[in-house]
Amino acid sequence: MDKKQKRSLWALSTVPLVMTLGNSMLIPVLPKLEQQLNISGIKVSMIITVYSVFAIILIPIAGYLSDLFGRKKIIIPSLIIAGIGGTIAGWVCWKLEHPYVWLIIGRIIQGIGSAGAMPVVIPCVGDMFKDEKEVSKGLGLVETSNTFGKVLSPILGSALAAVIWFLPFLTIPLLCLVSIVLILLFVKPPKQQQKAQKKKKKFKLFLRSIRKIFRNNGKWLYTIFILGAIIMFILFGMLFYLSSILEKRYQITGIWKGCVLAIPLAALSYTSYKTGKKIGDRKNAMKNSIVIGFILISLSFVIPIFMKEIYMIITSLLISGIGIGLSLPSLDALITEGIEKEERGTITSLYSSLRFVGVAAGPPVFAYLMKKPDNYMLYLSILLGIIGLILSIKYIKPNQETMTKPIKAG
């Protein structure tokens, strides 16, 4: 990896960081927003939900457009749109007496922008390198940036809201601007991609090629999609649970609450970085990392069934974070290295969309289960972890020809 590629990779890594901060740093300040806007808990939850829903719908479209026109031509406008959405959300909170409707509109626009930013980064990293070892390292860095954003977001969100309650919204356009400048300066589209885009496919032909990919390789592709959704469902569900009990059960609030939430996320971030560097282009190592990761995820939630002390719950989530950190870079690498560049954006965007389904579904499902004994959530997490383990053992088979070289649609 030369200096230009390193600079390009670091510039691209700002995108998942910005997108994660733009959503996750609102989670610890939702009670304050509810108070300031004088709205119900359901209405305040929509500030997160509408962002995720519109991202889920539009991510596959953004992936297709990135295959058609190029990654950079989609990422830059998407960051601009996300910045506009954040600006609207912050400005109406500042200037309007009843800003809720316009705040939701701003969040919808931000969600539309996020759909074409973060998911397109994954195939862009795959396009940058010929060597699969470098692809794995690059994807490890992207996942690390993503999870570092999750580590930083509860602390930063709490700190900004302590100054001015709507300040988290107004930081979004500034963060987007920094990312745009870095990408314009350092990210250059690979020549191979530029040539490929001269042969733009008709939409019907493109759909036919995607259907052929799933018909011939559906088992392991669907498995990776499901595993990504399971991981994000568990991660965001348990973070929502932890965020709630820290205040209600243990009276830990403000920045201290953010610091506690950051502990399992820091373990996830560090493990993602090390995993991305270690797995290289070895698909057996990728599968082993996924299997070990799901074993750790499953076992981690056994601990708080028997021990309810706060430090044991945090320890449980830390172990789960390590398991997720082992799995995510390996899932990213398998799906990115296993698809030809012409269809890579679309396939990886479908994967990202399924991950977003987990992000959107986790908190409300766990919120419902929190009305019941804690063990209900723990049993669900263990069950999903075991399902993920079985699927990864049964359907991810690195020695098969379809997983040893990129899939060709034609």
C-alpha positions in Angstrom: 0.0 0.0 0.0 1.6 3.2 -1.1 1.2 6.7 0.4 -1.5 7.8 -2.1 -3.5 4.7 -1.3 -3.1 5.3 2.5 -4.2 8.9 2.2 -7.2 7.8 0.0 -8.1 5.1 2.5 -8.0 7.5 5.5 -10.1 10.1 3.6 -12.7 7.4 2.8 -12.7 6.3 6.4 -14.0 9.7 7.4 -17.3 8.9 5.7 -18.4 6.1 8.1 -17.1 8.2 11.0 -19.3 11.2 10.0 -22.4 9.1 9.2 -22.1 7.2 12.5 -21.7 10.4 14.5 -24.6 12.0 12.6 -27.0 9.4 14.0 -25.5 7.7 17.0 -24.6 10.9 19.0 -28.3 11.7 19.2 -29.1 8.5 21.1 -27.8 9.7 24.6 -29.5 13.1 24.2 -33.0 11.9 23.2 -34.4 12.5 26.7 -33.2 16.1 26.5 -34.8 16.5 23.0 -38.1 15.1 24.4 -38.0 17.8 27.1 -37.0 20.7 24.9 -39.5 19.9 22.1 -42.2 18.9 24.6 -43.1 15.8 22.7 -43.8 12.2 23.5 -41.3 9.3 23.7 -42.7 7.8 20.5 -42.3 11.1 18.6 -38.7 11.6 19.8 -37.9 8.0 18.7 -39.0 9.0 15.2 -36.0 11.3 15.0 -33.8 8.1 14.8 -36.3 5.9 13.0 -37.0 8.1 9.9 -33.3 8.4 9.3 -32.9 4.7 9.3 -36.0 3.9 7.2 -35.1 6.2 4.3 -31.5 4.9 4.4 -32.7 1.3 4.2 -34.9 2.1 1.2 -32.4 4.1 -0.8 -29.1 2.2 -0.1 -29.6 -0.4 -2.9 -30.4 2.4 -5.4 -27.2 4.3 -4.3 -25.2 1.1 -4.8 -26.5 0.6 -8.3 -25.8 4.2 -9.2 -22.3 3.9 -7.9 -21.8 0.9 -10.2 -23.1 2.9 -13.1 -21.5 6.3 -12.6 -18.6 5.7 -10.1 -18.2 5.7 -6.3 -16.9 9.2 -5.9 -19.7 10.7 -8.0 -22.2 9.3 -5.5 -20.3 9.8 -2.2 -19.7 13.6 -2.7 -23.4 14.6 -3.5 -24.6 12.2 -0.7 -22.4 14.0 1.9 -23.7 17.4 0.6 -27.3 16.1 1.0 -26.6 14.8 4.5 -25.0 18.1 5.5 -28.1 20.0 4.2 -30.3 17.7 6.3 -28.3 18.4 9.4 -28.4 22.1 8.8 -32.2 22.1 8.4 -32.6 20.1 11.6 -30.3 22.4 13.7 -31.6 25.6 12.2 -35.3 24.9 12.9 -34.5 23.9 16.5 -32.7 27.2 16.9 -35.2 29.5 15.2 -38.7 27.9 15.3 -41.0 27.8 18.3 -42.5 24.4 17.1 -39.7 22.8 15.0 -40.7 19.1 15.2 -42.2 18.6 11.7 -39.3 20.5 10.0 -36.8 18.6 12.3 -38.2 15.3 10.9 -37.9 16.6 7.3 -34.3 17.5 8.0 -33.6 14.0 9.4 -35.3 12.4 6.3 -33.0 14.4 4.1 -30.0 13.4 6.2 -31.0 9.7 5.9 -31.2 10.1 2.1 -27.7 11.5 2.1 -26.4 8.7 4.3 -27.7 6.1 2.0 -25.3 7.1 -0.7 -22.3 7.7 1.5 -21.3 5.0 4.0 -22.5 1.9 2.0 -20.6 3.0 -1.2 -17.4 3.2 0.8 -17.1 -0.6 1.1 -17.0 -1.3 -2.7 -14.8 1.7 -3.2 -12.2 0.2 -0.9 -12.5 -3.1 -2.9 -11.9 -1.1 -6.1 -8.7 0.5 -4.8 -6.6 -2.6 -4.4 -5.8 -5.6 -6.6 -4.3 -7.5 -3.6 -7.0 -9.1 -1.4 -4.8 -8.7 1.7 -4.8 -5.0 1.2 -8.6 -5.0 0.7 -9.0 -6.8 4.0 -6.8 -4.3 5.8 -8.7 -1.4 4.2 -12.1 -2.8 5.2 -10.8 -3.4 8.7 -9.9 0.3 8.9 -13.4 1.3 7.5 -15.1 -0.9 10.2 -12.8 0.6 12.8 -13.7 4.1 11.7 -17.4 3.1 11.9 -17.1 1.6 15.3 -14.8 4.5 16.6 -17.7 6.8 15.6 -20.0 4.7 17.8 -17.4 4.9 20.7 -17.1 8.7 20.3 -20.8 9.4 19.7 -22.3 9.0 23.2 -19.5 11.1 24.7 -19.5 13.8 22.0 -23.3 13.9 21.8 -23.6 14.4 25.6 -20.9 17.0 25.7 -22.4 19.1 22.8 -26.0 18.9 24.1 -24.7 20.1 27.5 -23.6 23.4 25.7 -26.7 23.9 23.5 -29.3 21.2 23.2 -29.5 21.4 19.4 -25.7 21.7 18.8 -25.4 18.0 17.8 -27.5 18.7 14.7 -25.3 21.7 13.7 -22.1 19.7 13.9 -23.3 17.4 11.1 -22.7 19.8 8.2 -19.3 20.7 9.5 -18.3 17.1 9.7 -19.6 16.5 6.2 -17.6 19.4 4.9 -14.4 18.0 6.3 -15.1 14.6 4.7 -15.9 16.2 1.3 -12.7 18.2 1.3 -10.6 15.1 2.1 -12.2 12.9 -0.5 -11.9 15.6 -3.2 -8.2 16.0 -2.4 -7.1 12.4 -1.9 -9.6 9.9 -3.5 -8.9 9.2 -7.1 -11.2 6.7 -9.0 -9.2 3.6 -10.2 -8.5 3.6 -14.0 -10.1 0.1 -14.2 -13.3 1.5 -12.8 -13.3 4.4 -15.2 -13.0 2.1 -18.1 -15.7 -0.2 -16.8 -18.1 2.7 -16.6 -17.7 3.4 -20.3 -19.6 0.1 -20.8 -22.7 1.1 -18.9 -25.2 -1.7 -18.7 -28.9 -1.3 -19.5 -31.0 -1.6 -16.4 -32.7 -4.9 -17.5 -29.4 -6.5 -18.3 -28.0 -5.3 -15.0 -30.9 -6.8 -13.1 -30.5 -10.1 -15.0 -26.8 -10.2 -14.0 -27.7 -9.6 -10.3 -30.3 -12.3 -10.4 -27.8 -14.7 -11.9 -25.3 -13.9 -9.1 -27.9 -14.7 -6.4 -29.2 -17.8 -8.3 -25.6 -19.3 -8.5 -24.2 -18.0 -5.2 -27.3 -17.2 -3.1 -26.6 -19.5 -0.1 -23.4 -17.8 1.1 -24.5 -14.3 0.0 -27.8 -14.6 1.9 -25.9 -16.0 4.9 -23.7 -12.9 5.0 -26.7 -10.6 4.7 -28.4 -12.3 7.6 -25.3 -12.4 9.8 -24.8 -8.7 9.2 -28.4 -8.0 10.2 -28.1 -10.2 13.3 -25.0 -8.5 14.5 -26.4 -4.9 14.2 -29.7 -6.0 15.8 -27.9 -7.3 18.8 -25.4 -4.4 19.0 -27.9 -1.6 18.8 -30.5 -3.4 20.9 -28.1 -4.0 23.7 -26.7 -0.5 23.6 -30.3 0.8 23.9 -30.8 -1.5 26.8 -27.6 -0.4 28.5 -28.3 3.3 27.9 -31.7 2.9 29.6 -30.6 0.9 32.7 -27.6 3.1 33.3 -30.0 6.0 34.0 -33.0 4.2 35.5 -31.3 1.5 37.5 -27.8 2.8 38.3 -28.3 6.7 38.1 -25.4 7.1 35.7 -26.1 10.1 33.4 -24.4 12.7 31.2 -20.8 12.3 30.0 -20.2 9.5 32.5 -23.0 7.5 30.9 -21.4 8.1 27.5 -18.1 6.8 28.8 -19.6 3.6 30.1 -21.4 3.0 26.7 -18.1 3.5 25.0 -16.4 0.6 26.8 -17.8 -2.3 24.7 -17.7 -0.2 21.6 -14.0 0.5 22.2 -13.4 -3.3 22.4 -15.3 -3.7 19.1 -13.3 -0.9 17.4 -9.9 -2.3 18.4 -10.8 -5.9 17.5 -12.1 -4.8 14.1 -8.8 -3.0 13.4 -6.6 -6.0 14.4 -8.9 -8.5 12.6 -8.7 -6.5 9.3 -4.9 -6.5 9.5 -4.6 -10.2 10.3 -7.1 -12.0 8.0 -5.4 -10.8 4.8 -6.8 -12.7 1.8 -7.2 -16.0 3.7 -10.9 -16.9 3.4 -10.5 -19.7 5.9 -9.2 -17.2 8.4 -12.3 -15.0 7.6 -14.7 -17.9 8.3 -12.8 -18.8 11.5 -13.1 -15.2 12.7 -16.8 -15.2 12.0 -17.4 -18.5 13.8 -15.3 -17.5 16.9 -17.1 -14.2 16.9 -20.5 -15.7 17.0 -19.4 -18.2 19.7 -18.3 -15.2 21.8 -21.5 -13.3 21.1 -23.6 -16.3 22.2 -21.6 -17.0 25.4 -21.4 -13.4 26.4 -25.1 -13.1 27.2 -25.0 -16.2 29.4 -23.1 -14.2 32.1 -25.8 -11.6 33.0 -28.5 -14.4 33.3 -26.8 -15.4 36.6 -25.0 -12.1 37.6 -26.9 -8.8 37.4 -24.2 -6.5 38.7 -23.4 -3.5 36.4 -19.8 -4.5 36.0 -20.8 -8.0 34.9 -23.3 -6.6 32.4 -20.5 -4.3 31.0 -18.1 -7.3 30.9 -20.7 -9.3 29.0 -21.1 -6.5 26.4 -17.3 -6.1 26.2 -17.0 -9.8 25.2 -19.8 -9.4 22.8 -18.0 -6.4 21.3 -14.9 -8.5 20.7 -17.0 -11.1 19.0 -18.6 -8.5 16.7 -15.2 -7.0 16.0 -14.0 -10.4 14.9 -17.0 -10.9 12.6 -17.7 -7.6 10.8 -14.4 -7.1 8.9 -14.5 -10.7 7.8 -18.1 -10.4 6.5 -17.1 -7.2 4.7 -14.1 -8.8 3.1 -15.9 -12.0 2.0 -18.6 -10.1 0.2 -16.4 -7.4 -1.3 -13.7 -9.8 -2.6 -16.2 -12.3 -3.8 -18.0 -9.9 -6.3 -16.8 -8.4 -9.6 -16.3 -4.6 -9.5 -19.2 -4.0 -12.0 -21.8 -5.4 -9.5 -19.9 -4.9 -6.3 -21.6 -1.6 -5.4 -25.1 -3.1 -5.7 -24.4 -6.3 -3.8 -22.5 -4.6 -0.9 -25.2 -2.0 -0.7 -27.9 -4.7 -0.3 -25.7 -6.0 2.5 -25.4 -2.6 4.1 -29.2 -2.1 3.8 -29.8 -5.4 5.7 -27.4 -4.2 8.4 -29.4 -1.0 8.6 -32.5 -3.1 9.2 -30.8 -4.6 12.2 -29.9 -1.0 13.4 -33.5 0.1 13.0 -35.2 -3.0 14.5 -32.9 -3.6 17.5 -34.0 -0.6 19.8 -37.8 -1.0 19.4 -37.7 -4.8 19.9 -35.5 -4.4 23.0 -37.7 -1.5 24.2 -40.7 -3.9 24.1 -38.7 -6.7 25.8 -37.6 -4.3 28.5 -41.1 -4.4 29.9 -40.5 -8.0 30.7 -37.7 -9.6 32.8 -34.1 -8.9 31.5 -33.6 -12.6 30.7 -36.0 -12.4 27.8 -33.6 -10.0 26.0 -30.6 -12.2 26.9 -32.3 -15.4 25.7 -33.1 -13.7 22.3 -29.5 -12.5 21.9 -28.2 -16.0 22.7 -30.7 -17.6 20.3 -29.7 -15.2 17.5 -26.0 -15.8 18.2 -26.5 -19.5 17.9 -28.4 -19.1 14.7 -25.6 -17.0 13.3 -23.0 -19.6 14.4 -24.9 -22.4 12.7 -25.4 -20.4 9.5 -21.7 -19.4 9.3 -20.5 -23.0 9.8 -23.0 -24.5 7.3 -23.1 -22.1 4.5 -19.7 -20.2 4.4 -17.4 -22.6 2.7 -14.1 -20.9 1.7 -12.9 -23.9 -0.3 -15.8 -23.7 -2.8 -14.8 -22.3 -6.2 -17.5 -19.6 -5.9 -15.7 -18.2 -2.9 -12.1 -18.5 -4.1 -12.4 -16.0 -6.9 -14.7 -13.0 -7.7 -18.2 -13.9 -9.0 -18.8 -13.0 -12.7 -22.3 -12.1 -13.6 -22.0 -12.9 -17.3 
